[in-house]
Amino acid sequence: STASVLLTVHINPTNVEIQNVNNANSPADFTVCEQDQINITANEGVNGTAPYTYDWEAPNGATFTTETVTIASANPALHDGVWNLTVTDVNGCTGTDDITITVTANPSNDDCGNSIVVNSAGNPNLSNEWATEDLTVCGTQSEASVWYEYTVGNDEDNIIISTTGLTNSVVQVYDGCGGTLIADADGNTCDGSADLECIPEGTVLQIFVS
């Protein structure tokens, strides 16, 4: 008598991807601001056999088993780093992928005592010759407010402060922490820019942006 054995070899799922739902399902690494939404989903790729199960691991070790993972409010301590995904098909075959999500913290300098100092360097790579750095912060008017400290230098007859990327932004300039609110050249003290003239050299300006 003879016997035969049927051996079936199943192929692991290939081209498994983690995709960013909030950016047209892009599989690329991405950055979000603190408190923004994270919305990622699994693409099972090819060669696997449905149904599938999903095993996610977040940077902090948290696990998820749904096809799509939605985080309503991103937290740098929990969600910043490499996310791993294992997709398992009905035959027990697996495919994996990972994605790096950078969660940028909202600024902590939300009171005058923690102002970011941005004066006196003469750095030619920046937008004006006295600032030490051009700053980009996360947040909109409802999410973050930031204080900057700027010391008026020699021969600065005109100082212009403006913002980009903020909706309904407000720029207010004070003569020191707890000092007088300075009106700009058009008389405004509460709009999206400040145009200052003839501020004495050495004056320490505290600039509030929201």
PLY file of the C-alpha trace (Angstrom):
ply
format ascii 1.0
element vertex 210
property float x
property float y
property float z
element edge 209
property int vertex1
property int vertex2
end_header
0.00 0.00 0.00
1.06 3.54 -0.51
0.30 6.69 1.36
0.46 10.28 0.23
0.85 13.47 2.18
-0.47 16.77 0.92
1.72 19.63 2.06
0.26 23.09 1.69
2.61 26.03 2.05
0.99 29.38 2.77
2.81 32.60 1.96
3.23 35.30 4.58
1.45 38.56 3.83
3.84 40.94 2.10
3.88 44.73 1.68
2.05 45.23 4.96
1.86 48.98 5.67
0.92 51.29 8.49
-0.84 54.25 6.89
-1.58 57.76 8.15
-5.32 58.22 7.63
-5.04 61.96 8.22
-2.65 62.31 5.28
-4.31 60.38 2.46
-3.17 57.02 3.88
0.50 57.88 3.44
2.87 55.20 4.84
5.60 57.76 5.58
6.82 58.68 9.06
5.09 61.85 10.26
4.96 64.54 12.93
2.00 65.82 14.93
1.68 68.44 17.63
0.79 67.54 21.18
-3.00 67.19 21.59
-3.49 66.61 17.83
-5.23 63.45 16.64
-3.29 60.37 15.52
-5.23 58.14 13.13
-3.35 55.16 11.66
-4.61 52.06 9.91
-3.29 48.71 8.72
-3.02 47.78 5.06
-2.71 43.98 4.88
-0.67 44.06 1.68
-0.80 41.02 -0.61
-0.50 37.22 -0.46
-2.33 36.82 2.86
-5.73 35.22 3.32
-8.57 36.99 5.13
-9.74 37.33 7.82
-6.85 39.08 9.54
-5.99 39.96 13.11
-3.95 43.01 14.09
-1.45 43.45 16.88
-0.16 46.98 17.46
2.45 48.10 19.95
2.82 51.80 20.80
6.14 53.35 21.90
5.09 53.17 25.56
4.24 49.45 25.29
0.47 49.88 25.00
-1.22 47.40 22.64
-4.20 47.57 20.29
-5.99 44.88 18.27
-8.17 46.87 15.89
-7.48 47.49 12.22
-7.39 51.26 12.80
-5.97 52.99 15.86
-7.19 56.49 16.71
-5.61 58.57 19.44
-7.76 61.62 20.16
-5.02 63.64 21.87
-1.36 62.89 21.15
0.91 62.78 24.19
4.72 62.93 23.72
5.27 60.67 26.72
3.00 57.95 25.34
2.89 58.22 21.57
6.25 59.63 20.38
8.47 57.02 18.76
8.21 53.79 16.77
4.85 52.06 16.38
4.96 48.36 15.44
2.29 46.31 13.69
1.94 42.56 13.11
-0.80 41.36 10.75
-1.78 37.68 11.00
-3.95 35.98 8.39
-6.36 33.07 8.81
-3.52 30.58 8.22
-1.36 32.04 10.98
1.04 33.66 8.52
2.32 37.08 9.50
3.58 40.32 8.05
5.01 43.32 9.90
5.61 47.03 9.53
6.59 49.98 11.67
6.23 53.75 11.51
7.84 56.56 13.46
5.50 59.22 14.82
7.07 62.35 16.27
4.86 64.14 18.79
6.06 67.70 19.28
5.29 69.10 22.71
3.40 72.35 23.03
5.65 75.11 24.38
6.09 75.29 28.13
6.99 78.98 28.05
3.41 80.08 28.54
4.18 82.70 31.18
6.45 85.72 31.12
8.92 84.21 33.57
9.74 81.44 31.08
10.20 83.61 28.00
12.34 82.29 25.14
15.26 84.68 24.60
15.69 85.56 20.93
18.09 88.51 20.79
21.68 89.51 20.00
23.60 87.12 17.81
24.00 88.59 14.34
23.38 85.17 12.82
23.23 85.59 9.02
21.01 82.51 8.61
18.09 84.11 10.39
15.42 86.54 9.30
16.90 89.48 11.18
20.42 90.22 12.29
19.75 90.28 16.03
17.59 87.20 16.58
19.29 83.99 17.67
16.63 81.72 16.23
13.45 81.70 14.24
10.94 79.75 16.24
8.12 77.50 15.13
5.73 76.37 17.85
2.87 73.94 17.87
-0.58 75.19 18.56
-3.22 77.59 17.40
-4.89 80.39 19.27
-6.94 77.92 21.32
-4.04 75.58 22.07
-0.92 77.51 23.00
0.45 80.87 24.00
4.13 81.77 24.00
6.31 84.48 25.51
9.54 85.73 23.94
12.14 88.10 25.39
13.91 90.55 23.09
16.50 93.15 24.08
16.61 96.14 21.74
20.02 96.51 20.15
22.03 99.43 18.83
20.53 101.44 15.95
17.28 99.47 15.87
15.00 102.28 14.79
12.20 99.97 13.69
11.21 96.52 15.00
8.54 94.49 13.23
7.09 91.37 14.87
4.69 89.15 12.93
3.37 85.60 12.89
2.63 83.06 10.17
0.46 79.97 10.30
-1.72 81.10 13.22
-5.42 81.81 12.81
-6.58 85.03 14.48
-3.16 85.48 16.08
-2.47 88.15 18.68
0.89 89.85 19.30
1.28 92.02 22.39
4.53 93.69 23.47
5.26 94.73 27.04
8.03 96.80 28.60
9.25 93.93 30.79
7.28 91.33 32.73
4.34 93.10 34.33
5.29 96.25 32.42
3.36 98.60 30.22
1.64 97.34 27.07
3.31 99.10 24.13
1.17 100.33 21.24
2.66 99.88 17.77
2.98 102.50 15.03
-0.69 102.25 14.04
-1.85 102.56 17.65
-2.92 98.93 18.06
-2.08 96.82 21.09
-4.00 93.65 20.22
-3.65 92.41 16.66
-1.55 89.94 14.67
1.63 92.03 14.40
3.61 94.80 16.05
5.49 97.62 14.30
7.58 99.41 16.92
9.55 102.61 16.40
12.20 104.41 18.45
12.38 101.95 21.35
15.44 102.85 23.45
18.51 100.62 23.16
18.69 98.08 25.97
14.93 97.94 26.53
13.87 94.38 27.36
10.69 93.63 25.47
8.40 90.81 26.55
6.44 89.62 23.52
3.26 87.59 23.98
2.03 85.54 20.99
-1.19 83.57 20.95
0 1
1 2
2 3
3 4
4 5
5 6
6 7
7 8
8 9
9 10
10 11
11 12
12 13
13 14
14 15
15 16
16 17
17 18
18 19
19 20
20 21
21 22
22 23
23 24
24 25
25 26
26 27
27 28
28 29
29 30
30 31
31 32
32 33
33 34
34 35
35 36
36 37
37 38
38 39
39 40
40 41
41 42
42 43
43 44
44 45
45 46
46 47
47 48
48 49
49 50
50 51
51 52
52 53
53 54
54 55
55 56
56 57
57 58
58 59
59 60
60 61
61 62
62 63
63 64
64 65
65 66
66 67
67 68
68 69
69 70
70 71
71 72
72 73
73 74
74 75
75 76
76 77
77 78
78 79
79 80
80 81
81 82
82 83
83 84
84 85
85 86
86 87
87 88
88 89
89 90
90 91
91 92
92 93
93 94
94 95
95 96
96 97
97 98
98 99
99 100
100 101
101 102
102 103
103 104
104 105
105 106
106 107
107 108
108 109
109 110
110 111
111 112
112 113
113 114
114 115
115 116
116 117
117 118
118 119
119 120
120 121
121 122
122 123
123 124
124 125
125 126
126 127
127 128
128 129
129 130
130 131
131 132
132 133
133 134
134 135
135 136
136 137
137 138
138 139
139 140
140 141
141 142
142 143
143 144
144 145
145 146
146 147
147 148
148 149
149 150
150 151
151 152
152 153
153 154
154 155
155 156
156 157
157 158
158 159
159 160
160 161
161 162
162 163
163 164
164 165
165 166
166 167
167 168
168 169
169 170
170 171
171 172
172 173
173 174
174 175
175 176
176 177
177 178
178 179
179 180
180 181
181 182
182 183
183 184
184 185
185 186
186 187
187 188
188 189
189 190
190 191
191 192
192 193
193 194
194 195
195 196
196 197
197 198
198 199
199 200
200 201
201 202
202 203
203 204
204 205
205 206
206 207
207 208
208 209
